[in-house]
Amino acid sequence: MNHFIYLLRPVKADLMTTMTMDEERILGEHYAYLQGLLQAGQLLLAGPCTDAAFGIVVFTASDAAAAEELMVNDPAVRNGVMTGELHPFRISLLAK
């Protein structure tokens, strides 16, 4: 398995303060999607910056195509609430 990271940026800079009901629903689906990846053993780390500028998702995938598919199927990306930027990633240091 290879490691990847995708950076999530809200399409609206003020998303957290002006969220519509539809956007709230989509972000709930995004959270559930990440929970599913965690339960499947693919997700290593995920979370937003506390200033809401961006979030990250660190995960494993068999290859770049599988990683791309995982990112574009994130409900926040698929529904246009956030943009996703994918990169191969190497974990060099990790606390136990």
C-alpha positions in Angstrom: 0.0 0.0 0.0 1.1 3.5 -0.7 0.3 6.7 1.3 -1.4 9.7 -0.2 -2.7 13.0 1.1 -5.5 15.2 -0.2 -5.9 18.8 0.8 -9.5 20.0 1.0 -10.3 23.7 0.6 -13.8 25.1 1.0 -15.2 26.6 -2.2 -16.7 29.4 -0.1 -14.1 31.1 2.2 -16.9 31.7 4.7 -18.4 28.2 4.5 -18.4 27.5 8.2 -20.4 30.7 9.0 -22.7 30.8 6.0 -23.4 27.1 5.5 -26.7 26.2 3.9 -28.7 23.2 5.0 -27.6 21.4 1.8 -23.9 22.1 2.5 -24.4 20.9 6.1 -25.9 17.6 4.8 -23.0 17.2 2.4 -20.4 17.8 5.1 -22.2 15.2 7.2 -21.9 12.7 4.3 -18.2 13.7 4.0 -17.7 12.9 7.7 -19.5 9.5 7.3 -17.4 8.8 4.3 -14.2 9.4 6.2 -15.5 7.2 9.1 -16.0 4.4 6.6 -12.5 4.8 5.4 -11.2 4.6 9.0 -13.2 1.5 9.7 -11.9 -0.1 6.5 -8.3 0.6 7.6 -7.5 3.1 4.8 -7.7 6.4 6.7 -4.7 7.3 8.8 -5.5 10.9 9.7 -8.1 13.5 8.8 -9.1 16.9 10.1 -9.6 20.6 9.4 -7.5 23.5 10.4 -9.2 25.3 13.3 -9.3 28.5 11.2 -11.3 26.5 8.5 -8.8 27.4 5.8 -8.3 23.8 4.7 -8.5 20.2 5.8 -6.3 17.1 5.2 -6.9 13.5 4.6 -4.0 11.0 4.9 -4.7 7.5 3.7 -3.5 4.4 1.9 -4.3 3.2 -1.6 -2.9 0.6 -3.9 -1.9 3.2 -6.5 -2.5 6.8 -7.7 -5.6 5.9 -9.7 -7.2 4.3 -6.6 -6.2 7.4 -4.6 -7.8 9.7 -7.1 -11.0 7.7 -7.1 -11.1 7.8 -3.3 -10.7 11.6 -3.3 -13.2 12.4 -6.1 -15.8 10.2 -4.4 -15.6 12.2 -1.1 -19.0 13.8 -0.9 -17.5 17.2 -0.2 -15.5 17.1 -3.4 -18.1 15.2 -5.5 -20.7 17.8 -4.6 -18.5 20.9 -5.1 -18.5 22.1 -1.5 -14.7 21.6 -1.4 -11.9 21.2 -3.9 -9.5 18.3 -3.5 -5.8 18.3 -4.3 -4.1 14.9 -4.3 -0.4 14.2 -3.6 1.7 11.1 -3.0 2.9 11.2 0.6 5.6 9.6 2.6 5.3 9.3 6.4 8.8 9.9 7.7 8.1 10.3 11.4 5.2 9.0 13.3 4.5 9.1 17.1 3.5 5.8 18.6 
